[in-house]
Amino acid sequence: MKKSEALVTPELYHVLQPFIIVTRTFGFMPITCERKGLNYTFHWSLLYTIYSYILGAFMMFVSMNGLAEDLHASDSVRMRNSTVKYVTLVDLGEVIVTVFVGIIVTPFRLKYLWKILTCFYKIDAVIPQKLVKVERRRTIISIIIAIGCVLFVLTYELYLWGEISDKSGLLWVFMKRYFILFSTYFMVFIQEMPYWNFARLIRKRIEGLNGCLQTGLHFFKNLTKLWITPVKMKDSHKKNSGSFGILSYERVINLMKIYELINDAIDATNDFCGVSILFIMFSILLHLVVTPYFLLVEVANNGYFIFIFLQFSWTMLHCGRLIVLVETCQYCLDENFEFQHQKTVDLVFKLLSCDLQEDVKDQLKVFALQLSGRKVKFSSFSVMKINRSLLTAIGGSVTTFLVILFQFGSVGSDVYYSRD
């Protein structure tokens, strides 16, 4: 198999298909797939890469042009106030840059995507995934919910600003300047889908690993209750392979290999999505400063409820983005027994307390060292770890920036829109 392609099982293909189609449509996944025997092969597509670059260049040029035009125009729609002018520029300009960078760098990071898919293929060959149809349905539902929430807020804002512009006879001007920009805003939400989808797929593989360990634990606990002790075979070269659920020497080695593949998949996910996630996290931080600022300004100046609700909706949407990214990764980590990596550690130590064959117990000790030496870690260029500590860090930063904005910013009644 070529290095520029990856083989996946039919089950994995059907789970990947929904979000790959969506992200590819918006220029973030220039790959195609074809049937190869019983499996499927993903490979890079020149056609989709050209499409992605054309789409990215068009969206960036038109969006920046509309933003610049509204900035300098005497009939500005959204930037009439001097304070809000620069805040809006940074807020929306950052979205344009995030989307453009994401589209540009993705083709150069595909080698990490192939590594992710190859790791999944090898893991699934040893521990087949269950309930594939359910997982595919969950993927589709999660995408529909995410897109639905984003479209609701974007459509609501587009409608409100359209109504305000129409009263001034500037409806066409507003649509010309901001419709493509709003479409670019929508794309930034699509851009983060691969990361939390891959993180969820990794969690399913850790759950499969834990399922094998749990089965072995139940088996040996039952043996202990029956006062039956497994006897080590005399010939160490003929170690019992055991059934699928029983932890033999070879089985433990295979599970160790699977854990190594899981970590390789995590590292590859961090590398594949690293650039995009770094920009996206900065985008979330920025929007969680700007949006609550506008919300509090509206509330402080007895603004219209429809605009208060709009800013509240945006704040909740950006909080939701952050929580989805963080919590999806957190469920793979080791904060308590409910999370998958710590569950793996606990199961291995419980197995070590069982009456096992000496060679199996020795190998489990090595497995325990492997678990402690190479922990599950989601990050972006090692700049930030994506776990719940990120929530408190961003929360503290948002509070600080809001205080600064209110101390040095102008909080007039026309800060967000004209009330005339």
TALIN-V965871 format. One line per field, one symbol per residue. ss: DSSP state (a for helix, b for strand, c for the rest). phi: phi as a letter, one per 20 degrees, with the letter a starting at -180 (. if undefined). psi: psi as a letter, one per 20 degrees, with the letter a starting at -180 (. if undefined). A space follows every 50 residues. Layout:
ss: ???
phi: ???
psi: ???
This chain:
ss: ccccbbbbcaaaaaaaaaaaaaaaacccccbbbbbbccbbbbbbcaaaaa aaaaaaaaaaaaaaaaaaaaaacccccccccaaaaaaaaaaaaaaaaaaa aaaaaaaaaaaaaaaaaaaaaaaaaacccccaaaaaaaaaaaaaaaaaaa aaaaaaaaaaaaaaaaacccaaaaaaaaaaaaaaaaaaaaacaaaaaaaa aaaaaaaaaaaaaaaaaaaaaaaaaccccccccccaaaccccccccccaa aaaaaaaaaaaaaaaaaaaaaaaaaaaaaaaaaaaaaaaaaaaaaaaaaa ccccaaaaaaaaaaaaaaaaaaaaaaaaaacccccccccaaaaaaaaaaa aacccccaaaaaaaaaaaaaaaacccccbbcccbbcccaaaaaaaaaaaa aaaaaaaacccccccccccc
phi: .ffebbecfgffgfffggffffffgendbfcccbfcmedccebfdfffff gffffffffffffffffffffeffdgedceefffgfffgffefffffgff fgffeggedffffffgfffffffffecffdlfffffffffffffffffff fffffffffffffffffemdffffffecffffffgffffffeggffffff fffffffffffffffffffffffffelddfefffefecfffmefeeeegf ffffffffffffffffffffffdgffffffffffgfffefffffffffff dlffffefffffffffffffgffffffffffeecfbffefffffffffff ffeeedffffffffffffffffecefbebcllfbeebfffffffgfffff fffffffdeedefdfdbfdf
psi: pqikrqpqqhghghhhgghggghhhjjjmmrrqqpnciaqpprqogghgg gghgggggggggghghghghgiqhlpgilhphghghghggghhhgggggg gggghghijhhhghgghgggghghhgnqqrlghghgggggghgggghggg hggggggggghggghhhjkkghgghhhighhhhhghhhhhhighghghhh hghhhhhgghgghhghggghghhhhjkpppppqgoiilqphrrhhpnrgh ggghhghghghghghgghghggjggghghghhgggghiggghghghgggh klrqhhhghghgggghghgggggggghghhiiakhahhqgghhggggghh hhirnrqghggghhghgghghhhnqpoprokjgqpnahhhghghgggggg hgggghhirpmrikhhrpj.
